[in-house]
Structure formats: C-alpha cells, structure tokens
Amino acid sequence: METEQNIPTLDKIEEFLQEIIKRLAPIRTDTFGRGRPRVLPAMCLWAGVIVCVLRGWSSQLAIWRLLSQRGLWNYPRFPISDQAVYKRLEEGGVEPLKELFQWVSQALESHLVPYQQAIASFAREVVAIDATTLDKVFRHLPALREVPKGDDQLLPGKLAAVYDIRRQQWCYVEYVENPHANDKSYSRNLLDHIQRGALILMDLGFFSFEWFDQLTSEGYYWLSRLRQKTTYAVIHTFYRDGETFDGLVWLGAFRADRARYAVRLVTFRVGKVYYQYITNVTHPQLMSLHDIAVLYARRWDIELAFKLIKRELDLHLFWSAKLVVVLQQVWAVLLISQILHALQLEIAGRAGVDPFDVSLSLLIEYLPAWNDVDFIKLAVERGRDAGFIRPSRRIHINTPPIDLSAYSPLPSYLVVVRPPRYAHRRSIRDDSL
C-alpha cells in the first residue's frame, strides 16, 4: 500500500484489495458443466463481502445492493436478485476468504518491517495466544426463532488465535466448533504456527506443567501468570526484598504433580495488587523483572484485537444463522482488521508515537466518511490536533526499582531438570477437554 501519492486512503485500500482478489481468477471458475454460466463471478462476490465490511455495512442485503445497484469498482452492475446472492454465499464455502486473508497477510508482512516494534530482542518473534467465544446469533433470524433463549445453538463457536505483538497482526486463526472447548485442547494446533525461539504470552487458560515443559523442550520461550494455590519450591534466589522476589523454582512441591524444568518466578506488589509471573527465561539479563511485567501486559494486545473485530467491525451482528455465512463474515472481518492494524502501526511509526496512541476506533469511524483525503498523511501531520493521535489509556506499568548488580549469580552446579510427573487425568492433547 503506497502512501506517497495523494490518493484517498480508502481508495488505496480497495486498490490493494482489488490486486489481491484478482488472484482468485486463475483458481476459481464460475462455469460448472453444462448450462448457462453464472452471472456473478466468484471474485466479485468475495470482493463484495470484503468491501461491505470495510465500509461498515452490516448485512447480506448490502452485498446485493453493492453488486446489483451501485456497482463494484470497474465491474458492471450484475442483474441478480438478493436471493441469488444469499444462495451463492451459502454454496461458496469459506476457503476463498481464508486464502484472501493469507494473501493479504503476506503482502502486509514486508510493508510493516520498518514499523514493527523492537521488544524482547532475544526472541525470534513475540506472540500472544488466546481464544474468544463468538457472540450469540440473534434469535430474530428466521432459522433461530424457535430456539430457547440462552441455548448453545445460538453460539456459533469460538476463535483460537496467534497474534504477533511486534507487527500487530494475526498470525493464525482457527475456528473451534465447541464454544466451551478448553484452551488446552487446541494449544498444539496454535504452536504449529509459531516459530521456535518465539516468546509466547498466555493467560491462565493454558496453565499446565506439561504444556510449559513441552514449550521449553521444543525451544520456545514463554511467559504466564502464576495460578493461585500452585505449589512451588525455591531453588535459587536472585533477589529478595520483602514481597519483591526474583528466583528459580520447581513448579509442584509434591511428588504427585511436578514439572520437569525449573522456571523463574518474579513477584512484587504495587499498591494493593500483588503480581506473580513465571517464565522459562531464566536469565535476568535477558528479561528483567520490569521487562516481564511490561511484556505480560502486552498480552492484552490480543484481547484488544478480538474487541476490534467483535465490536468495532460488528462481528457481534451476524448476517446469517447459517454457519458457512457466519464464517465468511469472520474471515472478511479478520482480513479488514489486518489492514486496519497495519494502518495504525504505519501511522504510529511515521508520527513517532506508540501504536496505541493512534485511535483505531476513530480510524474506523472516519475512514469511510473522509474518503476524499489521504487519511494516513492527515493523521501523521495533524493527528494530534484532530484527536486521532492521543495518549493511550493503557495502564502504565510500575515495578519496584532494582539494580541488576544486586542480583545473586546462578551457581554452576544448580540442577534445573528433574523427572516430571503430571497429575492430570487427561492429556492436554485430548480434544474432549
């Protein structure tokens, strides 16, 4: 996406999408055996879906109006009915939009290199993993009017994802049919899409001695909070001052449940809040106590990214009760969110501010309305005056000041690996969790 020419930003995005969508033409055909060819080419159908999300339109009917009444890009208006569009969406599957999502992500990867954030330089990448349950489908949709309120049929499922913290991009998103699935049931799938040597930020849904050991043995760094009532035994103290502690511990103080690898535990209190984090980055020189607190706070990035797709891009308002159309909307929204995150990161990089100082909600609100301006240029040059760039509301991380020279070095004879024992009844790979 070039930003040097004085072209309205929304037009640039649509030109970018048009080039990507053209890739569908060689691998998609609209002629199926005998009979009259389809009036609406597949590439135009999927373009219509994506443009409707980009412009904030929120129904299948809007796709039909765009394609049949207004016209899309340089294509003619297609003489089709709204029911024909509904049928094509139902028959079209999800793969075309998933492919477009991948192509857009690949195209943005090199574009974002100058703007990605320099954090945790020891890691190949810094990612957060998490999942979100998709919002309930409204019962006013004809297919669901007889479904009781609160029934699980109203929940389309959930999304499990890997999110790149440095580039503010989705690395991998997986649809999980069971809305109540345990995070550990799809953790292996997520790991297959993370580079070895990456630092993984995760919440307590993934807390498991076996999972932590697996990550360490396979060459990943990880960072988590310590679950309450987890037993541990201190084997080395780097630093201690009251409730401030940094040292190595064995997770699991009893024989029934014990981790293989020693991990680093840091604790401290700020005001009334007591913080406890664990990680397999055992060298304070690589990641200080303050770094740990700041990096774990960045796990919230994936929560904000989920909020963007569900609230700002209206994924809480489903176009249809049919699962295939729900998933088409999901992938179209994810694709547009990649582009919006990229715009946010680029504006921040060019303006010399933190990415979260650039308001994504205002970006989404004004991009379609101000389609006569180069929004990136406007935001960089006058964003502070216009309020598009403003101090982020994210919590500033405070930690006790500690000089690394006060740390006790790790003795060379210390044993940091032992035979494990996992007390759980079911494996973390058990899909029934």
Buried (B, 14 or more C-beta within 10 A) or exposed (E): BEBEEEBBBBEBBBBBBBEBBEEBEEEBEBEEEEEEEBBBBBBBBBBBBBBBBBBBBBBBBBBBBBBBEEEBEEBEEBEBEBEBBBEBBBEBEBEBBBBBBBBBBEBBBEBBEEBBBEBBEEBBBBBBBBBBBBBBBEBEBEEBEEBEEEEEBBBBBBBBBBBBBBBBBBBBBBBBEBBEBBBBBBBEBBBEBBEEEBBBBBBEBBBBBBBBBBBBEEEBBBBBBBEEEBEBEEBBEBBEEEEBBBBBBBBBEEEEBBBBBBBBBBBBEEEEEEBBBBBBBBEBEBBBBBBBBBBBBBBBBBBBBBBBBBEBBBBEEBBBBBBBBBBBBBBBBBBBBBBBBBBBBBBBBBBEBEBBBBBBEBBBEBBEEBBEBBBBBBBBEEBBEBEBBBEBEBEEBEBBEBEEEEBEEBEEEEEBEBEBBBEEEEBBBEEEB
